[in-house]
Structures are given as C-alpha cells and as structure tokens.
C-alpha cells in the first residue's frame, strides 16, 4: 500500500459546500505529485461545521472535484480549476468524496467527513462501485476508516 497520510481533527455538526473568500483556512489539503504518485495529503480529514478546507496545488496539474453520489443529498457539488488553490466550506453534515479530475485513474481521491458521517456514509460506500480500480480501492480503505 502506498504511503498515505490520515489526519483526524475534532468532529462536530455540519451543513452545502461552497467556495469562499477566506483569509485563513482551518485545514489544508495538499495536492501533490511525489515520486510519480499523485495524491491528496491528507486524504482523510474530519472537520467542524463552517470550517474552511483549503486545497493547495503544491506541484503537478491537480484540482479537486466532488464525486457524484458521494456527497450529502442537499450539498452543492464543486470543481476547482487545475493548478489553483481552492477554498471550500462544508455546510451539510456528512461524508464528501472527492478526486483530482486528471488523476482519478491513478487513485488520486480523498474523503472529508463534516460532523457526523451517518447520513450518507452507506451511500458513499456504495458509490465506489463504478470507479476505476485504483480509485475504488483507496476510497474503500478511506471510507472503512470513517467513524
């Protein structure tokens, strides 16, 4: 298994992701290419309602996009521009699966848990079925760690 970073922060309550102009992020997810591998670091993150998650492109041509069927039902999907930093606030409680558009086949995927995962965890777990093999494998591992 590739070296992956798992980070857990305090969990709380949450409610649609939205792009915000923020002067300070509560959490940072790096989008990197390391030794030929493409990954998010961390690839599993727990956040509180209203906290800012900043996706930073450290190197490579990366972005972040929500995975269809792997975000809460009332949440707004997102897609950032390739190569740019992107700030996101999650406003619905639940599990949010995301990926890098050009590197989904490489398994560049991640999960953010906003508050309690109960509302859509089963739906997110079922949503991995149609993904490319490497992405499915890694998301299954990450979702298995969600408590």
C-alpha positions as YAML, in Angstrom:
chain: A
units: angstrom
residues:
- id: 1
  name: UNK
  ca: [0.00, 0.00, 0.00]
- id: 2
  name: UNK
  ca: [1.31, 3.44, -0.85]
- id: 3
  name: UNK
  ca: [2.21, 5.71, 2.00]
- id: 4
  name: UNK
  ca: [-0.85, 7.82, 2.67]
- id: 5
  name: UNK
  ca: [-1.44, 10.38, 5.37]
- id: 6
  name: UNK
  ca: [-4.50, 10.07, 7.54]
- id: 7
  name: UNK
  ca: [-5.41, 13.05, 9.68]
- id: 8
  name: UNK
  ca: [-8.30, 13.35, 12.07]
- id: 9
  name: UNK
  ca: [-9.49, 16.62, 13.54]
- id: 10
  name: UNK
  ca: [-12.28, 17.23, 16.01]
- id: 11
  name: UNK
  ca: [-15.70, 16.31, 14.62]
- id: 12
  name: UNK
  ca: [-18.88, 18.36, 15.11]
- id: 13
  name: UNK
  ca: [-22.01, 19.32, 13.22]
- id: 14
  name: UNK
  ca: [-22.19, 20.40, 9.57]
- id: 15
  name: UNK
  ca: [-24.37, 21.61, 6.82]
- id: 16
  name: UNK
  ca: [-23.59, 22.60, 1.07]
- id: 17
  name: UNK
  ca: [-20.02, 23.02, 0.13]
- id: 18
  name: UNK
  ca: [-19.35, 26.49, -1.15]
- id: 19
  name: UNK
  ca: [-16.42, 28.45, -2.45]
- id: 20
  name: UNK
  ca: [-15.50, 31.20, -0.06]
- id: 21
  name: UNK
  ca: [-13.03, 34.01, 0.08]
- id: 22
  name: UNK
  ca: [-11.21, 33.31, 3.29]
- id: 23
  name: UNK
  ca: [-8.15, 34.92, 4.78]
- id: 24
  name: UNK
  ca: [-7.39, 31.88, 6.91]
- id: 25
  name: UNK
  ca: [-8.03, 28.19, 6.34]
- id: 26
  name: UNK
  ca: [-8.80, 25.87, 9.24]
- id: 27
  name: UNK
  ca: [-7.44, 22.86, 7.33]
- id: 28
  name: UNK
  ca: [-5.16, 22.39, 4.33]
- id: 29
  name: UNK
  ca: [-5.14, 19.51, 1.88]
- id: 30
  name: UNK
  ca: [-2.06, 19.39, -0.35]
- id: 31
  name: UNK
  ca: [-2.45, 18.20, -3.95]
- id: 32
  name: UNK
  ca: [0.92, 16.71, -4.82]
- id: 33
  name: UNK
  ca: [2.94, 14.52, -7.12]
- id: 34
  name: UNK
  ca: [5.55, 12.61, -5.10]
- id: 35
  name: UNK
  ca: [7.88, 10.01, -6.59]
- id: 36
  name: UNK
  ca: [5.49, 9.62, -9.53]
- id: 37
  name: UNK
  ca: [2.47, 9.16, -7.27]
- id: 38
  name: UNK
  ca: [-0.42, 11.62, -7.33]
- id: 39
  name: UNK
  ca: [-2.16, 12.15, -4.00]
- id: 40
  name: UNK
  ca: [-4.01, 14.36, -1.57]
- id: 41
  name: UNK
  ca: [-2.33, 14.83, 1.82]
- id: 42
  name: UNK
  ca: [-4.19, 14.21, 4.00]
- id: 43
  name: UNK
  ca: [-6.61, 12.04, 2.09]
- id: 44
  name: UNK
  ca: [-8.99, 11.67, 5.06]
- id: 45
  name: UNK
  ca: [-9.99, 14.72, 7.06]
- id: 46
  name: UNK
  ca: [-12.60, 15.41, 9.76]
- id: 47
  name: UNK
  ca: [-13.89, 18.99, 10.03]
- id: 48
  name: UNK
  ca: [-16.40, 21.00, 12.03]
- id: 49
  name: UNK
  ca: [-19.33, 22.89, 10.54]
- id: 50
  name: UNK
  ca: [-18.23, 26.11, 8.87]
- id: 51
  name: UNK
  ca: [-14.51, 25.40, 8.88]
- id: 52
  name: UNK
  ca: [-12.51, 26.24, 5.76]
- id: 53
  name: UNK
  ca: [-10.71, 23.48, 3.87]
- id: 54
  name: UNK
  ca: [-8.04, 24.84, 1.54]
- id: 55
  name: UNK
  ca: [-6.83, 22.65, -1.33]
- id: 56
  name: UNK
  ca: [-3.30, 23.72, -2.31]
- id: 57
  name: UNK
  ca: [-1.64, 22.58, -5.54]
- id: 58
  name: UNK
  ca: [1.96, 22.01, -4.44]
- id: 59
  name: UNK
  ca: [3.17, 20.58, -7.73]
- id: 60
  name: UNK
  ca: [1.69, 18.94, -10.80]
- id: 61
  name: UNK
  ca: [-1.55, 19.68, -12.62]
- id: 62
  name: UNK
  ca: [-4.15, 18.97, -9.95]
- id: 63
  name: UNK
  ca: [-7.61, 20.08, -8.95]
- id: 64
  name: UNK
  ca: [-10.40, 18.90, -6.66]
- id: 65
  name: UNK
  ca: [-13.88, 17.83, -7.67]
- id: 66
  name: UNK
  ca: [-16.70, 16.25, -5.67]
- id: 67
  name: UNK
  ca: [-17.61, 12.69, -6.60]
- id: 68
  name: UNK
  ca: [-21.15, 12.19, -7.90]
- id: 69
  name: UNK
  ca: [-23.23, 10.26, -5.37]
- id: 70
  name: UNK
  ca: [-20.60, 10.68, -2.66]
- id: 71
  name: UNK
  ca: [-21.70, 13.93, -1.05]
- id: 72
  name: UNK
  ca: [-24.75, 14.64, 1.12]
- id: 73
  name: UNK
  ca: [-28.02, 14.87, -0.83]
- id: 74
  name: UNK
  ca: [-28.52, 18.61, -0.26]
- id: 75
  name: UNK
  ca: [-24.86, 19.57, -0.74]
- id: 76
  name: UNK
  ca: [-23.64, 21.53, -3.74]
- id: 77
  name: UNK
  ca: [-21.04, 19.76, -5.93]
- id: 78
  name: UNK
  ca: [-17.75, 21.56, -6.64]
- id: 79
  name: UNK
  ca: [-14.95, 21.55, -9.19]
- id: 80
  name: UNK
  ca: [-11.86, 23.72, -8.89]
- id: 81
  name: UNK
  ca: [-9.64, 24.90, -11.73]
- id: 82
  name: UNK
  ca: [-6.49, 22.89, -12.42]
- id: 83
  name: UNK
  ca: [-3.39, 24.30, -10.75]
- id: 84
  name: UNK
  ca: [-5.23, 26.71, -8.45]
- id: 85
  name: UNK
  ca: [-5.73, 26.92, -4.71]
- id: 86
  name: UNK
  ca: [-9.36, 26.36, -3.75]
- id: 87
  name: UNK
  ca: [-11.17, 27.17, -0.51]
- id: 88
  name: UNK
  ca: [-14.22, 25.18, 0.49]
- id: 89
  name: UNK
  ca: [-16.60, 25.35, 3.43]
- id: 90
  name: UNK
  ca: [-18.84, 22.36, 4.02]
- id: 91
  name: UNK
  ca: [-22.29, 23.35, 5.20]
- id: 92
  name: UNK
  ca: [-24.04, 19.95, 5.31]
- id: 93
  name: UNK
  ca: [-23.14, 17.21, 7.74]
- id: 94
  name: UNK
  ca: [-21.86, 14.01, 6.16]
- id: 95
  name: UNK
  ca: [-19.23, 12.37, 4.00]
- id: 96
  name: UNK
  ca: [-17.74, 14.09, 0.95]
- id: 97
  name: UNK
  ca: [-15.77, 12.04, -1.57]
- id: 98
  name: UNK
  ca: [-13.52, 13.98, -3.94]
- id: 99
  name: UNK
  ca: [-10.91, 13.41, -6.63]
- id: 100
  name: UNK
  ca: [-8.43, 15.07, -8.96]
- id: 101
  name: UNK
  ca: [-10.03, 15.19, -12.41]
- id: 102
  name: UNK
  ca: [-6.92, 14.32, -14.46]
- id: 103
  name: UNK
  ca: [-5.71, 11.69, -11.98]
- id: 104
  name: UNK
  ca: [-8.77, 9.66, -10.99]
- id: 105
  name: UNK
  ca: [-7.33, 6.58, -12.74]
- id: 106
  name: UNK
  ca: [-4.18, 6.99, -10.62]
- id: 107
  name: UNK
  ca: [-6.32, 6.81, -7.46]
- id: 108
  name: UNK
  ca: [-5.98, 10.48, -6.50]
- id: 109
  name: UNK
  ca: [-9.02, 10.53, -4.22]
- id: 110
  name: UNK
  ca: [-9.93, 11.66, -0.74]
- id: 111
  name: UNK
  ca: [-12.67, 11.95, 1.86]
- id: 112
  name: UNK
  ca: [-13.77, 14.77, 4.12]
- id: 113
  name: UNK
  ca: [-16.13, 14.00, 6.99]
- id: 114
  name: UNK
  ca: [-18.14, 17.00, 8.08]
- id: 115
  name: UNK
  ca: [-19.52, 16.38, 11.54]
- id: 116
  name: UNK
  ca: [-21.21, 13.00, 11.82]
- id: 117
  name: UNK
  ca: [-20.96, 10.67, 8.80]
- id: 118
  name: UNK
  ca: [-24.16, 8.74, 9.49]
- id: 119
  name: UNK
  ca: [-26.44, 10.49, 6.98]
- id: 120
  name: UNK
  ca: [-24.70, 9.41, 3.78]
- id: 121
  name: UNK
  ca: [-21.86, 7.03, 4.69]
- id: 122
  name: UNK
  ca: [-23.65, 3.98, 3.26]
- id: 123
  name: UNK
  ca: [-24.46, 5.90, 0.06]
- id: 124
  name: UNK
  ca: [-20.82, 6.99, -0.27]
- id: 125
  name: UNK
  ca: [-19.61, 3.41, 0.26]
- id: 126
  name: UNK
  ca: [-21.98, 2.18, -2.47]
- id: 127
  name: UNK
  ca: [-20.80, 4.99, -4.76]
- id: 128
  name: UNK
  ca: [-17.35, 3.49, -5.24]
- id: 129
  name: UNK
  ca: [-18.63, 0.59, -7.37]
- id: 130
  name: UNK
  ca: [-18.31, 2.33, -10.74]
- id: 131
  name: UNK
  ca: [-14.91, 3.96, -10.14]
- id: 132
  name: UNK
  ca: [-11.62, 2.94, -11.76]
- id: 133
  name: UNK
  ca: [-9.95, 0.11, -9.77]
- id: 134
  name: UNK
  ca: [-7.24, 2.15, -8.02]
- id: 135
  name: UNK
  ca: [-9.68, 4.92, -7.03]
- id: 136
  name: UNK
  ca: [-12.20, 2.34, -5.77]
- id: 137
  name: UNK
  ca: [-9.56, 0.52, -3.73]
- id: 138
  name: UNK
  ca: [-8.35, 3.67, -1.99]
- id: 139
  name: UNK
  ca: [-11.83, 5.09, -1.37]
- id: 140
  name: UNK
  ca: [-12.96, 1.77, 0.09]
- id: 141
  name: UNK
  ca: [-9.99, 1.93, 2.51]
- id: 142
  name: UNK
  ca: [-10.68, 5.55, 3.45]
- id: 143
  name: UNK
  ca: [-14.43, 5.03, 3.91]
- id: 144
  name: UNK
  ca: [-13.67, 1.99, 6.04]
- id: 145
  name: UNK
  ca: [-11.76, 4.27, 8.42]
- id: 146
  name: UNK
  ca: [-14.67, 6.72, 8.80]
- id: 147
  name: UNK
  ca: [-16.27, 6.54, 12.23]
...
